[in-house]
Amino acid sequence: MDVGLPDADGIELTGRIRLLFPQTAVVVLSSHEEWAYREAARQAGAVAYVRKSEAATALTAAISAALGTQGTAAP
């Protein structure tokens, strides 16, 4: 999920998702570079925080880790 959603706060939604569905792994994707956003996402229950500037290299790894797999992305 993106931290800056049009109608909601992604950090708050992360916390709600984790309360309602504790087994759900939430990966946050954001353009925010500040450490405070990463920490807020972690405290809300996100398993990973990927900056959009790193999405091409880090998103697949974060999703694989959240799913508990070691797989690689298909070309």
Phi and psi restraints in degrees (range 20) as a CNS / XPLOR table:
assign (resid 1 and name C) (resid 2 and name N)
       (resid 2 and name CA) (resid 2 and name C) 1.0 -87.1 20.0 2
assign (resid 2 and name N) (resid 2 and name CA)
       (resid 2 and name C) (resid 3 and name N) 1.0 141.8 20.0 2
assign (resid 2 and name C) (resid 3 and name N)
       (resid 3 and name CA) (resid 3 and name C) 1.0 -64.4 20.0 2
assign (resid 3 and name N) (resid 3 and name CA)
       (resid 3 and name C) (resid 4 and name N) 1.0 -41.3 20.0 2
assign (resid 3 and name C) (resid 4 and name N)
       (resid 4 and name CA) (resid 4 and name C) 1.0 -97.3 20.0 2
assign (resid 4 and name N) (resid 4 and name CA)
       (resid 4 and name C) (resid 5 and name N) 1.0 78.8 20.0 2
assign (resid 4 and name C) (resid 5 and name N)
       (resid 5 and name CA) (resid 5 and name C) 1.0 -83.2 20.0 2
assign (resid 5 and name N) (resid 5 and name CA)
       (resid 5 and name C) (resid 6 and name N) 1.0 153.0 20.0 2
assign (resid 5 and name C) (resid 6 and name N)
       (resid 6 and name CA) (resid 6 and name C) 1.0 -62.0 20.0 2
assign (resid 6 and name N) (resid 6 and name CA)
       (resid 6 and name C) (resid 7 and name N) 1.0 -35.0 20.0 2
assign (resid 6 and name C) (resid 7 and name N)
       (resid 7 and name CA) (resid 7 and name C) 1.0 -117.8 20.0 2
assign (resid 7 and name N) (resid 7 and name CA)
       (resid 7 and name C) (resid 8 and name N) 1.0 9.3 20.0 2
assign (resid 7 and name C) (resid 8 and name N)
       (resid 8 and name CA) (resid 8 and name C) 1.0 -158.2 20.0 2
assign (resid 8 and name N) (resid 8 and name CA)
       (resid 8 and name C) (resid 9 and name N) 1.0 168.4 20.0 2
assign (resid 8 and name C) (resid 9 and name N)
       (resid 9 and name CA) (resid 9 and name C) 1.0 -99.4 20.0 2
assign (resid 9 and name N) (resid 9 and name CA)
       (resid 9 and name C) (resid 10 and name N) 1.0 118.6 20.0 2
assign (resid 9 and name C) (resid 10 and name N)
       (resid 10 and name CA) (resid 10 and name C) 1.0 -61.4 20.0 2
assign (resid 10 and name N) (resid 10 and name CA)
       (resid 10 and name C) (resid 11 and name N) 1.0 -33.2 20.0 2
assign (resid 10 and name C) (resid 11 and name N)
       (resid 11 and name CA) (resid 11 and name C) 1.0 -66.5 20.0 2
assign (resid 11 and name N) (resid 11 and name CA)
       (resid 11 and name C) (resid 12 and name N) 1.0 -44.9 20.0 2
assign (resid 11 and name C) (resid 12 and name N)
       (resid 12 and name CA) (resid 12 and name C) 1.0 -62.5 20.0 2
assign (resid 12 and name N) (resid 12 and name CA)
       (resid 12 and name C) (resid 13 and name N) 1.0 -42.2 20.0 2
assign (resid 12 and name C) (resid 13 and name N)
       (resid 13 and name CA) (resid 13 and name C) 1.0 -64.6 20.0 2
assign (resid 13 and name N) (resid 13 and name CA)
       (resid 13 and name C) (resid 14 and name N) 1.0 -34.4 20.0 2
assign (resid 13 and name C) (resid 14 and name N)
       (resid 14 and name CA) (resid 14 and name C) 1.0 -58.8 20.0 2
assign (resid 14 and name N) (resid 14 and name CA)
       (resid 14 and name C) (resid 15 and name N) 1.0 -47.1 20.0 2
assign (resid 14 and name C) (resid 15 and name N)
       (resid 15 and name CA) (resid 15 and name C) 1.0 -60.7 20.0 2
assign (resid 15 and name N) (resid 15 and name CA)
       (resid 15 and name C) (resid 16 and name N) 1.0 -41.7 20.0 2
assign (resid 15 and name C) (resid 16 and name N)
       (resid 16 and name CA) (resid 16 and name C) 1.0 -64.7 20.0 2
assign (resid 16 and name N) (resid 16 and name CA)
       (resid 16 and name C) (resid 17 and name N) 1.0 -44.5 20.0 2
assign (resid 16 and name C) (resid 17 and name N)
       (resid 17 and name CA) (resid 17 and name C) 1.0 -59.6 20.0 2
assign (resid 17 and name N) (resid 17 and name CA)
       (resid 17 and name C) (resid 18 and name N) 1.0 -45.5 20.0 2
assign (resid 17 and name C) (resid 18 and name N)
       (resid 18 and name CA) (resid 18 and name C) 1.0 -64.7 20.0 2
assign (resid 18 and name N) (resid 18 and name CA)
       (resid 18 and name C) (resid 19 and name N) 1.0 -34.1 20.0 2
assign (resid 18 and name C) (resid 19 and name N)
       (resid 19 and name CA) (resid 19 and name C) 1.0 -69.8 20.0 2
assign (resid 19 and name N) (resid 19 and name CA)
       (resid 19 and name C) (resid 20 and name N) 1.0 -44.5 20.0 2
assign (resid 19 and name C) (resid 20 and name N)
       (resid 20 and name CA) (resid 20 and name C) 1.0 -75.9 20.0 2
assign (resid 20 and name N) (resid 20 and name CA)
       (resid 20 and name C) (resid 21 and name N) 1.0 -36.5 20.0 2
assign (resid 20 and name C) (resid 21 and name N)
       (resid 21 and name CA) (resid 21 and name C) 1.0 -133.6 20.0 2
assign (resid 21 and name N) (resid 21 and name CA)
       (resid 21 and name C) (resid 22 and name N) 1.0 75.7 20.0 2
assign (resid 21 and name C) (resid 22 and name N)
       (resid 22 and name CA) (resid 22 and name C) 1.0 -59.6 20.0 2
assign (resid 22 and name N) (resid 22 and name CA)
       (resid 22 and name C) (resid 23 and name N) 1.0 -21.8 20.0 2
assign (resid 22 and name C) (resid 23 and name N)
       (resid 23 and name CA) (resid 23 and name C) 1.0 -83.3 20.0 2
assign (resid 23 and name N) (resid 23 and name CA)
       (resid 23 and name C) (resid 24 and name N) 1.0 -7.0 20.0 2
assign (resid 23 and name C) (resid 24 and name N)
       (resid 24 and name CA) (resid 24 and name C) 1.0 -79.8 20.0 2
assign (resid 24 and name N) (resid 24 and name CA)
       (resid 24 and name C) (resid 25 and name N) 1.0 128.8 20.0 2
assign (resid 24 and name C) (resid 25 and name N)
       (resid 25 and name CA) (resid 25 and name C) 1.0 -91.6 20.0 2
assign (resid 25 and name N) (resid 25 and name CA)
       (resid 25 and name C) (resid 26 and name N) 1.0 123.4 20.0 2
assign (resid 25 and name C) (resid 26 and name N)
       (resid 26 and name CA) (resid 26 and name C) 1.0 -105.9 20.0 2
assign (resid 26 and name N) (resid 26 and name CA)
       (resid 26 and name C) (resid 27 and name N) 1.0 124.7 20.0 2
assign (resid 26 and name C) (resid 27 and name N)
       (resid 27 and name CA) (resid 27 and name C) 1.0 -110.1 20.0 2
assign (resid 27 and name N) (resid 27 and name CA)
       (resid 27 and name C) (resid 28 and name N) 1.0 122.8 20.0 2
assign (resid 27 and name C) (resid 28 and name N)
       (resid 28 and name CA) (resid 28 and name C) 1.0 -94.3 20.0 2
assign (resid 28 and name N) (resid 28 and name CA)
       (resid 28 and name C) (resid 29 and name N) 1.0 133.7 20.0 2
assign (resid 28 and name C) (resid 29 and name N)
       (resid 29 and name CA) (resid 29 and name C) 1.0 -119.1 20.0 2
assign (resid 29 and name N) (resid 29 and name CA)
       (resid 29 and name C) (resid 30 and name N) 1.0 122.5 20.0 2
assign (resid 29 and name C) (resid 30 and name N)
       (resid 30 and name CA) (resid 30 and name C) 1.0 -148.7 20.0 2
assign (resid 30 and name N) (resid 30 and name CA)
       (resid 30 and name C) (resid 31 and name N) 1.0 154.9 20.0 2
assign (resid 30 and name C) (resid 31 and name N)
       (resid 31 and name CA) (resid 31 and name C) 1.0 -88.7 20.0 2
assign (resid 31 and name N) (resid 31 and name CA)
       (resid 31 and name C) (resid 32 and name N) 1.0 -7.8 20.0 2
assign (resid 31 and name C) (resid 32 and name N)
       (resid 32 and name CA) (resid 32 and name C) 1.0 -68.5 20.0 2
assign (resid 32 and name N) (resid 32 and name CA)
       (resid 32 and name C) (resid 33 and name N) 1.0 125.4 20.0 2
assign (resid 32 and name C) (resid 33 and name N)
       (resid 33 and name CA) (resid 33 and name C) 1.0 -94.9 20.0 2
assign (resid 33 and name N) (resid 33 and name CA)
       (resid 33 and name C) (resid 34 and name N) 1.0 -15.8 20.0 2
assign (resid 33 and name C) (resid 34 and name N)
       (resid 34 and name CA) (resid 34 and name C) 1.0 -67.5 20.0 2
assign (resid 34 and name N) (resid 34 and name CA)
       (resid 34 and name C) (resid 35 and name N) 1.0 140.6 20.0 2
assign (resid 34 and name C) (resid 35 and name N)
       (resid 35 and name CA) (resid 35 and name C) 1.0 -59.8 20.0 2
assign (resid 35 and name N) (resid 35 and name CA)
       (resid 35 and name C) (resid 36 and name N) 1.0 -32.1 20.0 2
assign (resid 35 and name C) (resid 36 and name N)
       (resid 36 and name CA) (resid 36 and name C) 1.0 -58.7 20.0 2
assign (resid 36 and name N) (resid 36 and name CA)
       (resid 36 and name C) (resid 37 and name N) 1.0 -37.3 20.0 2
assign (resid 36 and name C) (resid 37 and name N)
       (resid 37 and name CA) (resid 37 and name C) 1.0 -68.0 20.0 2
assign (resid 37 and name N) (resid 37 and name CA)
       (resid 37 and name C) (resid 38 and name N) 1.0 -42.1 20.0 2
assign (resid 37 and name C) (resid 38 and name N)
       (resid 38 and name CA) (resid 38 and name C) 1.0 -60.7 20.0 2
assign (resid 38 and name N) (resid 38 and name CA)
       (resid 38 and name C) (resid 39 and name N) 1.0 -44.6 20.0 2
assign (resid 38 and name C) (resid 39 and name N)
       (resid 39 and name CA) (resid 39 and name C) 1.0 -66.5 20.0 2
assign (resid 39 and name N) (resid 39 and name CA)
       (resid 39 and name C) (resid 40 and name N) 1.0 -41.2 20.0 2
assign (resid 39 and name C) (resid 40 and name N)
       (resid 40 and name CA) (resid 40 and name C) 1.0 -62.6 20.0 2
assign (resid 40 and name N) (resid 40 and name CA)
       (resid 40 and name C) (resid 41 and name N) 1.0 -39.9 20.0 2
assign (resid 40 and name C) (resid 41 and name N)
       (resid 41 and name CA) (resid 41 and name C) 1.0 -64.5 20.0 2
assign (resid 41 and name N) (resid 41 and name CA)
       (resid 41 and name C) (resid 42 and name N) 1.0 -43.0 20.0 2
assign (resid 41 and name C) (resid 42 and name N)
       (resid 42 and name CA) (resid 42 and name C) 1.0 -61.4 20.0 2
assign (resid 42 and name N) (resid 42 and name CA)
       (resid 42 and name C) (resid 43 and name N) 1.0 -44.9 20.0 2
assign (resid 42 and name C) (resid 43 and name N)
       (resid 43 and name CA) (resid 43 and name C) 1.0 -65.5 20.0 2
assign (resid 43 and name N) (resid 43 and name CA)
       (resid 43 and name C) (resid 44 and name N) 1.0 -29.6 20.0 2
assign (resid 43 and name C) (resid 44 and name N)
       (resid 44 and name CA) (resid 44 and name C) 1.0 -77.9 20.0 2
assign (resid 44 and name N) (resid 44 and name CA)
       (resid 44 and name C) (resid 45 and name N) 1.0 -13.4 20.0 2
assign (resid 44 and name C) (resid 45 and name N)
       (resid 45 and name CA) (resid 45 and name C) 1.0 114.8 20.0 2
assign (resid 45 and name N) (resid 45 and name CA)
       (resid 45 and name C) (resid 46 and name N) 1.0 5.5 20.0 2
assign (resid 45 and name C) (resid 46 and name N)
       (resid 46 and name CA) (resid 46 and name C) 1.0 -66.7 20.0 2
assign (resid 46 and name N) (resid 46 and name CA)
       (resid 46 and name C) (resid 47 and name N) 1.0 141.6 20.0 2
assign (resid 46 and name C) (resid 47 and name N)
       (resid 47 and name CA) (resid 47 and name C) 1.0 -88.3 20.0 2
assign (resid 47 and name N) (resid 47 and name CA)
       (resid 47 and name C) (resid 48 and name N) 1.0 -16.5 20.0 2
assign (resid 47 and name C) (resid 48 and name N)
       (resid 48 and name CA) (resid 48 and name C) 1.0 -157.4 20.0 2
assign (resid 48 and name N) (resid 48 and name CA)
       (resid 48 and name C) (resid 49 and name N) 1.0 153.2 20.0 2
assign (resid 48 and name C) (resid 49 and name N)
       (resid 49 and name CA) (resid 49 and name C) 1.0 -132.3 20.0 2
assign (resid 49 and name N) (resid 49 and name CA)
       (resid 49 and name C) (resid 50 and name N) 1.0 114.8 20.0 2
assign (resid 49 and name C) (resid 50 and name N)
       (resid 50 and name CA) (resid 50 and name C) 1.0 -115.0 20.0 2
assign (resid 50 and name N) (resid 50 and name CA)
       (resid 50 and name C) (resid 51 and name N) 1.0 126.3 20.0 2
assign (resid 50 and name C) (resid 51 and name N)
       (resid 51 and name CA) (resid 51 and name C) 1.0 -78.4 20.0 2
assign (resid 51 and name N) (resid 51 and name CA)
       (resid 51 and name C) (resid 52 and name N) 1.0 142.1 20.0 2
assign (resid 51 and name C) (resid 52 and name N)
       (resid 52 and name CA) (resid 52 and name C) 1.0 -56.9 20.0 2
assign (resid 52 and name N) (resid 52 and name CA)
       (resid 52 and name C) (resid 53 and name N) 1.0 -32.0 20.0 2
assign (resid 52 and name C) (resid 53 and name N)
       (resid 53 and name CA) (resid 53 and name C) 1.0 -66.0 20.0 2
assign (resid 53 and name N) (resid 53 and name CA)
       (resid 53 and name C) (resid 54 and name N) 1.0 -17.7 20.0 2
assign (resid 53 and name C) (resid 54 and name N)
       (resid 54 and name CA) (resid 54 and name C) 1.0 -110.0 20.0 2
assign (resid 54 and name N) (resid 54 and name CA)
       (resid 54 and name C) (resid 55 and name N) 1.0 4.9 20.0 2
assign (resid 54 and name C) (resid 55 and name N)
       (resid 55 and name CA) (resid 55 and name C) 1.0 -58.5 20.0 2
assign (resid 55 and name N) (resid 55 and name CA)
       (resid 55 and name C) (resid 56 and name N) 1.0 -39.1 20.0 2
assign (resid 55 and name C) (resid 56 and name N)
       (resid 56 and name CA) (resid 56 and name C) 1.0 -61.5 20.0 2
assign (resid 56 and name N) (resid 56 and name CA)
       (resid 56 and name C) (resid 57 and name N) 1.0 -31.8 20.0 2
assign (resid 56 and name C) (resid 57 and name N)
       (resid 57 and name CA) (resid 57 and name C) 1.0 -104.7 20.0 2
assign (resid 57 and name N) (resid 57 and name CA)
       (resid 57 and name C) (resid 58 and name N) 1.0 -28.5 20.0 2
assign (resid 57 and name C) (resid 58 and name N)
       (resid 58 and name CA) (resid 58 and name C) 1.0 -103.1 20.0 2
assign (resid 58 and name N) (resid 58 and name CA)
       (resid 58 and name C) (resid 59 and name N) 1.0 -22.2 20.0 2
assign (resid 58 and name C) (resid 59 and name N)
       (resid 59 and name CA) (resid 59 and name C) 1.0 -66.2 20.0 2
assign (resid 59 and name N) (resid 59 and name CA)
       (resid 59 and name C) (resid 60 and name N) 1.0 -45.8 20.0 2
assign (resid 59 and name C) (resid 60 and name N)
       (resid 60 and name CA) (resid 60 and name C) 1.0 -61.0 20.0 2
assign (resid 60 and name N) (resid 60 and name CA)
       (resid 60 and name C) (resid 61 and name N) 1.0 -42.4 20.0 2
assign (resid 60 and name C) (resid 61 and name N)
       (resid 61 and name CA) (resid 61 and name C) 1.0 -63.8 20.0 2
assign (resid 61 and name N) (resid 61 and name CA)
       (resid 61 and name C) (resid 62 and name N) 1.0 -41.2 20.0 2
assign (resid 61 and name C) (resid 62 and name N)
       (resid 62 and name CA) (resid 62 and name C) 1.0 -64.8 20.0 2
assign (resid 62 and name N) (resid 62 and name CA)
       (resid 62 and name C) (resid 63 and name N) 1.0 -41.4 20.0 2
assign (resid 62 and name C) (resid 63 and name N)
       (resid 63 and name CA) (resid 63 and name C) 1.0 -68.5 20.0 2
assign (resid 63 and name N) (resid 63 and name CA)
       (resid 63 and name C) (resid 64 and name N) 1.0 -41.9 20.0 2
assign (resid 63 and name C) (resid 64 and name N)
       (resid 64 and name CA) (resid 64 and name C) 1.0 -60.2 20.0 2
assign (resid 64 and name N) (resid 64 and name CA)
       (resid 64 and name C) (resid 65 and name N) 1.0 -43.8 20.0 2
assign (resid 64 and name C) (resid 65 and name N)
       (resid 65 and name CA) (resid 65 and name C) 1.0 -64.1 20.0 2
assign (resid 65 and name N) (resid 65 and name CA)
       (resid 65 and name C) (resid 66 and name N) 1.0 -40.4 20.0 2
assign (resid 65 and name C) (resid 66 and name N)
       (resid 66 and name CA) (resid 66 and name C) 1.0 -64.5 20.0 2
assign (resid 66 and name N) (resid 66 and name CA)
       (resid 66 and name C) (resid 67 and name N) 1.0 -33.5 20.0 2
assign (resid 66 and name C) (resid 67 and name N)
       (resid 67 and name CA) (resid 67 and name C) 1.0 -84.9 20.0 2
assign (resid 67 and name N) (resid 67 and name CA)
       (resid 67 and name C) (resid 68 and name N) 1.0 -8.0 20.0 2
assign (resid 67 and name C) (resid 68 and name N)
       (resid 68 and name CA) (resid 68 and name C) 1.0 78.3 20.0 2
assign (resid 68 and name N) (resid 68 and name CA)
       (resid 68 and name C) (resid 69 and name N) 1.0 27.4 20.0 2
assign (resid 68 and name C) (resid 69 and name N)
       (resid 69 and name CA) (resid 69 and name C) 1.0 -116.2 20.0 2
assign (resid 69 and name N) (resid 69 and name CA)
       (resid 69 and name C) (resid 70 and name N) 1.0 163.2 20.0 2
assign (resid 69 and name C) (resid 70 and name N)
       (resid 70 and name CA) (resid 70 and name C) 1.0 -112.4 20.0 2
assign (resid 70 and name N) (resid 70 and name CA)
       (resid 70 and name C) (resid 71 and name N) 1.0 14.4 20.0 2
assign (resid 70 and name C) (resid 71 and name N)
       (resid 71 and name CA) (resid 71 and name C) 1.0 -65.2 20.0 2
assign (resid 71 and name N) (resid 71 and name CA)
       (resid 71 and name C) (resid 72 and name N) 1.0 164.2 20.0 2
assign (resid 71 and name C) (resid 72 and name N)
       (resid 72 and name CA) (resid 72 and name C) 1.0 -112.9 20.0 2
assign (resid 72 and name N) (resid 72 and name CA)
       (resid 72 and name C) (resid 73 and name N) 1.0 159.6 20.0 2
assign (resid 72 and name C) (resid 73 and name N)
       (resid 73 and name CA) (resid 73 and name C) 1.0 -73.8 20.0 2
assign (resid 73 and name N) (resid 73 and name CA)
       (resid 73 and name C) (resid 74 and name N) 1.0 144.8 20.0 2
assign (resid 73 and name C) (resid 74 and name N)
       (resid 74 and name CA) (resid 74 and name C) 1.0 -73.8 20.0 2
assign (resid 74 and name N) (resid 74 and name CA)
       (resid 74 and name C) (resid 75 and name N) 1.0 148.1 20.0 2
